[in-house]
């Protein structure tokens, strides 16, 4: 059962400047990648369930996919507006594939791993 508790359970420090926020996130990213490519990689740990391994992978690889997605999100509209080339056609097949993808990814993240 969950409930709201109106008191501080932990007090910590957070970066106040944007430069420090990026430094902190950079450290987090480096740490995730170091663990992924070390001999302690959770993907190879036999004590974890398959679901735990997949969730760890999704957290770690989001850094890689974001470095690819951000430039694409800038370039695709520019190419579409300037050259009239559109990256996809919205039709029934695309709508079905997108719905299945987002539904399955949502279900995977909602599953409890005990």
ABEGO torsion letter per residue (X at the ends): XBBBBBBBABBBBBBABAAAAAAAAAAAAAAAAAAAABAABAAABAABBAAAAAAAAAAAAAAAAAAAAAAAAAAAAAAAAAAGBBABBBBAAAAAAAAAAAAAAAAAAABBBX
